[in-house]
């Protein structure tokens, strides 16, 4: 039985965008002028500096203005707690 990672919602779409362009992590790292471990970490969902996001976007052929397509804001990633959840959270 094969493990599927598709059931989890990705934090960002870097891996998807990279794979759509038939790029390896190493190729993206070279083109973005960042370390390979940076690409690996970002694809795992770890946060990075805005400048790193800009470099990755440009290396993927995207504009910085398109960053929300690749790096959705945290506000969109989380749902608001219900009244019941907030009632007992002190």
Sine and cosine of phi, psi and omega as CSV:
sin_phi,cos_phi,sin_psi,cos_psi,sin_omega,cos_omega
0.00,0.00,0.74,-0.67,-0.07,-1.00
-1.00,-0.06,0.69,-0.73,0.03,-1.00
-0.97,0.25,0.73,-0.69,0.00,-1.00
-0.94,-0.35,0.82,-0.57,0.06,-1.00
-1.00,-0.01,-0.11,0.99,-0.08,-1.00
-0.95,0.32,-0.26,0.96,-0.01,-1.00
-0.95,0.30,-0.42,0.91,0.01,-1.00
-1.00,0.05,0.63,-0.77,0.05,-1.00
-0.98,0.21,0.82,-0.57,-0.02,-1.00
-0.94,0.35,0.53,-0.85,0.04,-1.00
-0.95,0.32,-0.58,0.81,0.03,-1.00
-0.59,-0.81,0.09,-1.00,-0.08,-1.00
-0.93,-0.37,0.39,0.92,-0.04,-1.00
-0.87,0.49,-0.76,0.65,-0.02,-1.00
-0.87,0.50,-0.73,0.69,0.01,-1.00
-0.85,0.52,-0.74,0.67,-0.02,-1.00
-0.90,0.43,-0.66,0.75,0.01,-1.00
-0.89,0.45,-0.74,0.67,-0.02,-1.00
-0.91,0.41,-0.58,0.82,0.06,-1.00
-0.88,0.47,-0.45,0.89,0.01,-1.00
-1.00,-0.10,0.15,0.99,0.01,-1.00
0.82,0.57,0.65,0.76,0.01,-1.00
-0.96,-0.29,0.56,-0.83,0.15,-0.99
-1.00,0.07,0.22,-0.98,0.08,-1.00
-0.87,0.49,-0.64,0.77,-0.01,-1.00
-0.90,0.44,-0.65,0.76,0.02,-1.00
-0.90,0.44,-0.69,0.73,0.02,-1.00
-0.90,0.43,-0.67,0.74,0.01,-1.00
-0.87,0.50,-0.71,0.70,0.02,-1.00
-0.89,0.47,-0.73,0.69,-0.04,-1.00
-0.91,0.41,-0.59,0.81,0.00,-1.00
-0.99,0.11,-0.18,0.98,-0.04,-1.00
0.86,0.51,0.73,0.68,0.10,-0.99
-0.77,-0.64,0.24,-0.97,0.01,-1.00
-0.94,0.33,0.52,-0.85,0.06,-1.00
-0.84,0.54,-0.64,0.77,0.01,-1.00
-0.90,0.44,-0.45,0.89,0.06,-1.00
-0.92,0.40,-0.73,0.69,0.03,-1.00
-0.88,0.48,-0.71,0.71,0.02,-1.00
-0.85,0.53,-0.72,0.69,-0.02,-1.00
-0.91,0.42,-0.69,0.73,-0.01,-1.00
-0.89,0.45,-0.69,0.73,0.01,-1.00
-0.91,0.40,-0.44,0.90,0.07,-1.00
-0.98,0.21,-0.19,0.98,0.04,-1.00
0.97,-0.25,0.07,1.00,0.04,-1.00
-0.96,0.28,0.50,-0.87,-0.03,-1.00
-0.97,0.26,0.39,-0.92,0.07,-1.00
-0.57,-0.82,0.20,-0.98,-0.01,-1.00
-0.93,0.37,0.40,-0.92,0.01,-1.00
-0.87,0.49,-0.60,0.80,0.01,-1.00
-0.90,0.44,-0.60,0.80,0.05,-1.00
-0.92,0.40,-0.66,0.75,0.06,-1.00
-0.86,0.50,-0.68,0.73,0.01,-1.00
-0.87,0.49,-0.71,0.70,0.00,-1.00
-0.88,0.47,-0.67,0.74,0.00,-1.00
-0.91,0.41,-0.70,0.72,0.02,-1.00
-0.86,0.52,-0.74,0.67,-0.01,-1.00
-0.89,0.45,-0.63,0.78,0.02,-1.00
-0.91,0.41,-0.46,0.89,0.05,-1.00
-1.00,0.09,-0.01,1.00,0.01,-1.00
0.99,0.14,0.35,0.94,0.00,-1.00
-0.95,-0.32,0.30,-0.95,0.06,-1.00
-1.00,-0.02,0.43,-0.90,0.03,-1.00
-0.86,0.51,-0.54,0.84,0.00,-1.00
-0.90,0.44,-0.34,0.94,0.00,-1.00
-1.00,-0.01,0.19,0.98,-0.12,-0.99
-0.85,0.52,-0.51,0.86,-0.04,-1.00
-0.95,0.32,-0.31,0.95,0.08,-1.00
-0.96,0.28,-0.48,0.88,-0.04,-1.00
-0.98,-0.22,-0.64,0.77,-0.02,-1.00
-0.88,-0.48,0.99,0.14,0.00,-1.00
-0.87,0.50,0.54,-0.84,-0.02,-1.00
-0.92,0.39,0.45,-0.89,0.00,-1.00
-0.89,0.46,-0.50,0.87,0.00,-1.00
-0.87,0.49,-0.62,0.79,0.00,-1.00
-0.97,0.26,-0.37,0.93,-0.09,-1.00
-0.99,0.17,-0.38,0.93,-0.07,-1.00
-0.90,-0.44,0.56,-0.83,0.07,-1.00
-1.00,-0.06,0.39,-0.92,0.04,-1.00
-0.96,0.27,0.65,-0.76,0.03,-1.00
-0.92,0.40,0.51,-0.86,0.04,-1.00
-0.97,0.23,0.20,-0.98,0.02,-1.00
-0.86,0.51,-0.65,0.76,0.01,-1.00
-0.89,0.46,-0.63,0.78,-0.01,-1.00
-0.93,0.37,-0.58,0.82,-0.03,-1.00
-0.99,0.14,-0.39,0.92,-0.03,-1.00
-0.87,0.49,-0.58,0.81,-0.10,-0.99
-0.92,-0.38,0.40,0.92,-0.08,-1.00
-0.99,-0.17,0.55,0.83,0.05,-1.00
-0.89,-0.45,0.00,0.00,0.00,0.00
